[in-house]
Amino acid sequence: MTHPGTLVLIMAAAVLAPLLVYSTRRRFPVPLVVFEIVLGILIGPDVLGWAEPDQVVDTLADLGLSMLIFLAGYEIDFAAVRGDTLRRSLGAWLISLASGIALGFLISGGDTFKAFVIGTALTSTALGTVLPMLRDRGELKGRFGTVMTAVGAVGEFGPVVAIALLLSGRRPAESAALLAAFGAIAAVAVFWALRPRPPWFGRLTERTLHSSGQFAVRFVMLLLACMLGLAEAFGLDVLLGAFAAGVVTRLVLRRAAPASSDQVLGKVEAMGFGFLVPLFYVVTGIEFDLAALLDNVADLMVVPLFLLLFLLVRGVPVHVLAPKDLGRPDRTGLALFASTCLPLVVAITTIGVDQKILASNEAASMVGAAMLSVLILPWIAGRVRSESARPDTAGRADSPSAAAESEAW
């Protein structure tokens, strides 16, 4: 049973975080997620000792991570990211995976499973963290936002697939067969989503949109639960199911209720970003092993090294293979955004610790570097792109975020 004080403290931290973002935005803009994690560390057992996670809180946090990946999957417009952009994004990620695992073998001293954990974590991109930043700046629908969506989608989906194949504890052939079966069912779900919905679906969505019925929102939650359950039944990571659910939900809503899809998404985002996602990040801070990191100076010094590895393994291939129509500032910004990671680093290192592949201090070093990536890299990307963003802003004069873009960072 959750102690009510723990949940109150977590939600108080979630409320305080945007206030801190607002108060510091002009001097040094800090991403919201950083404040959420830092506040979690502050109220956690290693600092003030006010909050201790339990089974209920952990379950809500897991649901928050699933919601974050679901919303990332929903944001992807495959019609916009297919073709050369998608091929380049996939090629960059495969290079990252190969180089990441190779570095993992060096770091782990030849331990295969530890190399897989480290190497996979180095290839992730926090699409669910980056996309809200681009959305707030009004850049999500532009050329840079489209390319970043493709790069981030592969950087989010690729590691999830790698987790299913490499870290499931099964033989690779068995994992591949289960993954292929899940993919086939997901493909059937996509085909079903592309079929026209009966007229009553759209009418019921409209009629219950502002009533207690909330048919569309309940339908979205059903899709999410079904895909999570399907991934669980196949013994795959539930994040794979969450991502697939986001993709299918976008297709269903855009075809069945195009006039209401944005309003439905707004309600789901309110549930996610208003409750579940911040809860996940605050709990991540509470569970962060700060003591293990601070007890050993060597572990603390490894943090900036891992941050550099995120940039080298993930950022360099993205920079090299970025679409040719992007200028140098945009290519650099793309590489920095692609190297921004956290949710999957937390998930992957948690799997590594649970399976006794990683030590707690090693996981803390990687998560600490991932937190620095969220704090530092998007800010640098915004500064690097500030000159090239001005013409973009002029072309988006009708965007409500365009006028404030210069202050977003």
matplotlib code that plots the C-alpha trace (Angstrom):
import matplotlib.pyplot as plt

x = [0.0, 1.4, 1.9, -0.2, 2.7, 4.9, 2.4, 1.8, 5.5, 5.9, 3.0, 4.3, 7.6, 5.8, 4.0, 7.1, 9.2, 7.4, 7.5, 11.2, 11.4, 9.4, 11.6, 14.9, 14.0, 15.7, 19.0, 19.6, 16.8, 16.6, 14.5, 11.5, 12.6, 15.8, 14.0, 11.7, 14.6, 16.6, 13.6, 13.1, 16.7, 16.2, 13.2, 14.6, 16.4, 19.9, 19.2, 16.2, 14.8, 11.2, 10.0, 10.5, 9.1, 6.9, 5.0, 2.1, 4.4, 6.7, 3.7, 2.5, 6.0, 6.2, 2.9, 4.3, 7.3, 4.8, 2.8, 5.9, 6.8, 3.2, 3.1, 6.4, 5.0, 1.9, 3.9, 5.5, 4.1, 5.5, 4.3, 6.7, 9.7, 9.8, 12.2, 15.7, 15.3, 14.3, 17.0, 19.7, 18.2, 18.3, 21.8, 23.1, 21.5, 23.0, 26.4, 25.8, 24.7, 27.8, 30.2, 28.3, 28.6, 32.2, 32.9, 30.8, 33.2, 36.1, 34.5, 33.2, 36.5, 34.8, 31.6, 29.1, 25.9, 27.4, 28.6, 25.0, 23.6, 26.2, 26.2, 22.4, 22.1, 24.6, 22.3, 19.1, 17.5, 14.9, 12.3, 9.6, 11.8, 13.0, 9.7, 7.9, 10.9, 10.5, 6.7, 7.1, 9.4, 6.9, 9.5, 7.9, 6.1, 9.1, 11.9, 14.2, 11.4, 10.5, 14.2, 14.5, 11.3, 12.8, 16.1, 14.4, 11.9, 14.7, 16.7, 13.7, 12.4, 15.8, 17.0, 13.6, 14.0, 17.6, 16.5, 14.0, 16.6, 19.7, 18.5, 15.5, 17.5, 16.4, 18.4, 18.6, 16.8, 13.9, 13.8, 13.8, 10.9, 8.8, 9.7, 8.7, 5.4, 4.7, 5.7, 3.2, 0.4, 1.3, 1.3, -2.2, -3.2, -1.8, -3.7, -6.9, -6.2, -5.9, -9.4, -12.3, -14.1, -17.9, -19.7, -20.9, -17.3, -16.8, -20.3, -19.8, -16.3, -17.9, -20.8, -18.8, -15.8, -17.0, -19.0, -18.3, -18.4, -15.0, -15.3, -12.3, -10.0, -11.2, -10.6, -7.0, -6.4, -7.8, -5.4, -2.5, -3.4, -3.9, -0.4, 1.2, -0.4, 0.6, 4.2, 4.1, 2.5, 5.3, 7.9, 9.1, 9.7, 6.4, 8.0, 7.7, 4.0, 3.7, 5.4, 3.3, 0.1, 1.0, 1.5, -1.8, -3.7, -2.6, -3.8, -7.1, -7.9, -6.8, -9.0, -12.0, -12.3, -10.0, -11.9, -11.5, -8.2, -6.2, -8.7, -8.5, -4.7, -4.9, -6.8, -4.4, -1.4, -3.1, -3.3, 0.3, 2.2, 0.0, 0.3, 2.0, 5.1, 6.2, 5.6, 8.0, 10.7, 10.3, 10.4, 13.5, 15.1, 14.0, 15.4, 18.7, 21.6, 23.3, 25.2, 26.8, 27.9, 29.3, 31.0, 33.6, 35.3, 36.1, 32.4, 31.8, 34.5, 33.0, 29.9, 31.4, 33.1, 29.7, 28.3, 31.1, 30.4, 26.7, 27.9, 30.4, 28.4, 25.0, 25.7, 28.6, 26.8, 23.7, 25.8, 27.6, 24.4, 22.1, 20.1, 22.2, 19.7, 20.3, 22.9, 25.9, 24.1, 21.1, 23.3, 25.1, 21.8, 20.4, 23.4, 23.1, 19.4, 19.9, 22.5, 20.0, 18.9, 17.4, 14.2, 15.6, 19.0, 17.0, 15.1, 18.1, 20.3, 17.4, 17.2, 21.0, 20.9, 17.9, 19.7, 22.9, 24.8, 25.5, 26.5, 24.4, 27.3, 27.8, 24.1, 24.2, 27.1, 25.2, 22.0, 23.9, 25.4, 22.0, 20.6, 23.5, 22.6, 19.1, 20.3, 23.1, 22.8, 19.4, 20.5, 23.7, 21.7, 19.4, 22.4, 24.1, 20.9, 19.9, 21.3, 19.7, 16.4, 15.7, 14.6, 12.6, 10.8, 10.0, 8.4, 6.3, 4.8, 1.4, 2.7, 1.8, 5.3, 7.2, 7.3, 8.7, 11.1, 14.1, 13.4, 12.7, 16.3]
y = [0.0, 3.4, 5.8, 8.8, 11.2, 9.7, 10.3, 13.8, 14.6, 13.2, 15.3, 18.3, 17.9, 17.5, 20.8, 22.6, 21.6, 23.8, 26.7, 26.3, 26.1, 29.4, 31.2, 30.2, 30.3, 33.7, 33.1, 29.4, 27.4, 24.0, 21.2, 20.3, 16.7, 17.7, 19.5, 16.6, 14.1, 16.5, 17.1, 13.3, 12.9, 15.7, 14.0, 10.5, 8.3, 9.6, 13.3, 14.2, 10.7, 11.9, 9.5, 5.8, 4.1, 1.1, -1.4, 1.0, 3.9, 1.8, 0.5, 4.0, 5.0, 2.1, 3.2, 6.7, 5.4, 3.5, 6.6, 8.6, 6.0, 5.8, 9.6, 9.4, 6.7, 8.8, 11.8, 9.9, 10.7, 7.9, 9.6, 12.4, 10.5, 7.7, 7.5, 8.8, 10.5, 7.2, 5.2, 7.7, 7.6, 3.8, 3.7, 6.1, 4.0, 0.7, 2.3, 3.5, 0.1, -1.6, 1.0, 1.1, -2.7, -2.6, 0.0, -2.0, -4.9, -2.7, -1.2, -4.5, -6.4, -8.8, -9.5, -10.1, -9.3, -6.2, -5.1, -5.4, -3.4, -0.6, -0.6, -0.5, 2.3, 4.4, 4.3, 5.6, 9.0, 10.5, 11.2, 11.6, 14.3, 16.1, 16.3, 18.4, 20.8, 21.2, 21.4, 24.2, 26.1, 25.6, 23.6, 20.1, 20.4, 22.1, 20.3, 20.1, 18.7, 16.1, 14.9, 14.9, 12.8, 10.2, 10.1, 10.0, 7.4, 5.0, 5.9, 5.1, 2.0, 0.5, 0.1, -1.3, -4.0, -4.6, -5.0, -7.7, -9.5, -9.2, -8.8, -11.0, -13.9, -16.2, -17.5, -14.9, -17.2, -17.6, -13.9, -13.1, -15.5, -13.9, -10.4, -11.4, -12.8, -9.6, -7.5, -9.5, -8.9, -5.2, -5.1, -6.5, -3.9, -1.1, -2.6, -2.6, 1.0, 2.1, 0.7, 3.1, 3.1, 2.8, 6.2, 5.6, 5.7, 9.3, 10.3, 8.7, 10.4, 13.8, 13.2, 12.0, 14.4, 16.7, 14.3, 11.7, 9.0, 10.0, 7.1, 8.0, 8.4, 5.1, 3.5, 4.9, 3.4, 0.1, 0.0, 0.9, -1.9, -4.4, -3.7, -3.7, -7.0, -8.5, -7.5, -9.0, -12.2, -12.6, -12.0, -8.7, -5.4, -3.5, -0.4, -2.1, -2.5, 1.2, 2.4, 0.3, 1.4, 5.1, 4.4, 2.5, 5.1, 7.9, 6.0, 5.2, 8.7, 10.5, 8.2, 7.8, 11.2, 13.7, 16.7, 15.5, 13.7, 16.7, 17.2, 13.5, 13.7, 16.7, 14.8, 11.9, 14.2, 15.9, 12.5, 11.6, 14.9, 16.0, 13.0, 9.8, 11.1, 13.5, 10.8, 8.5, 11.1, 12.0, 8.4, 8.0, 10.6, 9.0, 5.6, 7.2, 5.7, 8.9, 7.3, 4.7, 7.4, 9.7, 7.0, 6.4, 9.3, 7.1, 6.4, 10.1, 10.8, 8.2, 10.4, 12.9, 10.1, 8.4, 11.8, 12.0, 8.4, 9.4, 12.1, 10.0, 6.8, 8.4, 12.0, 11.5, 9.0, 11.2, 14.2, 12.4, 10.8, 13.8, 14.8, 17.0, 19.8, 20.6, 23.3, 22.8, 24.4, 22.1, 19.0, 19.8, 20.5, 17.3, 15.3, 17.0, 16.3, 12.7, 12.3, 13.4, 10.4, 9.3, 7.2, 4.2, 4.5, 4.2, 1.3, -0.5, 0.0, -1.1, -4.4, -4.7, -4.3, -6.6, -9.3, -8.7, -7.7, -4.1, -3.0, -0.3, 2.3, 1.6, 2.1, 5.3, 6.6, 6.0, 7.5, 10.5, 11.1, 10.7, 13.4, 15.7, 15.0, 16.2, 19.3, 20.4, 19.1, 20.6, 23.9, 23.8, 22.6, 25.7, 28.0, 26.4, 26.7, 30.2, 31.8, 29.2, 29.2, 32.9, 32.4, 29.3, 31.5, 34.1, 31.4, 30.3, 33.7, 32.1, 29.8, 30.8, 29.7, 31.5, 34.9, 33.4, 31.0, 33.2, 33.0, 29.3, 28.6]
z = [0.0, -1.0, 1.8, 0.9, 1.7, -0.9, -3.7, -2.4, -2.5, -6.0, -7.3, -5.4, -7.2, -10.5, -9.9, -8.7, -11.7, -14.3, -11.8, -11.7, -15.5, -15.8, -13.2, -14.7, -18.4, -19.2, -17.3, -18.1, -19.7, -18.1, -19.6, -17.5, -17.2, -15.4, -12.7, -12.3, -11.8, -9.6, -7.3, -7.2, -6.1, -3.5, -1.8, -2.2, 0.2, -0.6, 0.3, 2.4, 2.7, 2.5, -0.3, -0.8, -3.9, -3.4, -5.6, -6.5, -7.2, -9.3, -11.3, -12.0, -13.0, -15.4, -16.9, -17.2, -19.2, -21.4, -21.9, -22.9, -25.5, -26.7, -27.2, -29.1, -31.4, -31.9, -33.1, -36.0, -39.4, -41.5, -44.7, -43.9, -42.6, -45.2, -48.1, -48.1, -44.7, -43.1, -44.8, -43.6, -40.0, -40.0, -41.4, -38.8, -36.0, -37.3, -37.3, -33.8, -32.7, -34.1, -32.7, -29.3, -28.9, -29.9, -27.3, -24.8, -25.3, -24.5, -21.4, -20.1, -20.7, -23.1, -21.1, -23.9, -22.1, -20.4, -23.9, -25.2, -22.3, -22.6, -26.4, -26.8, -24.2, -26.2, -29.3, -27.8, -28.5, -26.1, -28.8, -26.1, -24.5, -27.6, -29.5, -26.8, -27.0, -30.7, -30.4, -27.9, -30.3, -33.2, -35.2, -35.1, -38.5, -40.4, -42.3, -39.2, -37.1, -39.8, -40.0, -36.2, -35.9, -38.3, -36.5, -33.1, -34.1, -35.2, -32.0, -29.9, -31.8, -32.6, -29.0, -28.0, -30.7, -29.6, -26.0, -27.2, -29.2, -27.0, -23.4, -23.2, -21.7, -24.6, -27.5, -30.3, -32.8, -30.4, -29.6, -33.3, -34.0, -31.2, -32.4, -36.0, -34.7, -32.8, -35.8, -38.0, -35.5, -35.3, -39.1, -39.1, -36.6, -38.8, -41.8, -39.7, -38.6, -42.2, -43.1, -43.0, -39.6, -39.5, -39.4, -35.8, -34.5, -35.6, -34.4, -30.9, -30.7, -31.3, -29.0, -26.0, -26.5, -23.8, -21.7, -19.1, -21.8, -23.4, -25.9, -28.0, -24.9, -23.5, -27.0, -27.0, -23.6, -24.7, -27.7, -25.4, -22.9, -25.8, -27.3, -23.9, -23.1, -26.4, -25.9, -22.4, -23.7, -26.3, -23.6, -25.2, -23.6, -23.0, -24.5, -27.9, -27.4, -26.3, -29.4, -31.7, -29.9, -30.5, -34.2, -34.6, -32.5, -34.8, -37.9, -36.3, -35.1, -38.2, -40.4, -38.1, -36.5, -38.3, -37.0, -33.4, -33.4, -32.1, -29.2, -28.3, -28.4, -26.2, -23.6, -23.7, -23.5, -20.4, -18.8, -19.8, -19.3, -16.5, -14.3, -15.5, -17.3, -14.6, -12.1, -14.0, -14.1, -10.4, -9.4, -11.6, -9.4, -6.2, -7.3, -8.6, -6.7, -5.8, -2.9, -5.2, -7.6, -4.9, -2.9, -5.6, -7.4, -10.3, -10.9, -10.8, -13.3, -15.7, -16.0, -18.5, -20.3, -21.0, -22.1, -24.6, -25.8, -26.3, -28.6, -30.5, -30.9, -31.6, -32.7, -35.2, -37.5, -37.5, -38.4, -41.2, -42.7, -42.2, -45.3, -47.6, -47.7, -44.1, -43.4, -41.0, -38.0, -38.5, -38.9, -35.7, -33.9, -35.2, -33.9, -30.5, -30.2, -31.4, -28.6, -26.0, -24.1, -20.8, -20.7, -22.5, -20.7, -17.5, -18.8, -20.2, -17.2, -14.9, -16.9, -16.6, -12.8, -12.4, -14.4, -12.4, -15.6, -14.5, -11.0, -9.4, -9.6, -13.3, -14.0, -11.9, -14.0, -17.3, -16.0, -14.6, -18.1, -19.7, -17.3, -18.3, -22.0, -21.4, -19.5, -21.8, -25.4, -26.3, -25.0, -27.1, -30.1, -29.7, -29.5, -32.5, -34.6, -33.5, -36.7, -39.1, -37.2, -38.0, -41.6, -40.5, -37.9, -40.6, -42.6, -39.7, -38.7, -38.2, -35.5, -32.0, -30.9, -33.5, -31.8, -28.6, -30.2, -29.6, -25.9, -25.8, -24.9]

ax = plt.figure().add_subplot(projection="3d")
ax.plot(x, y, z, "-o")
ax.set_aspect("equal")
plt.show()
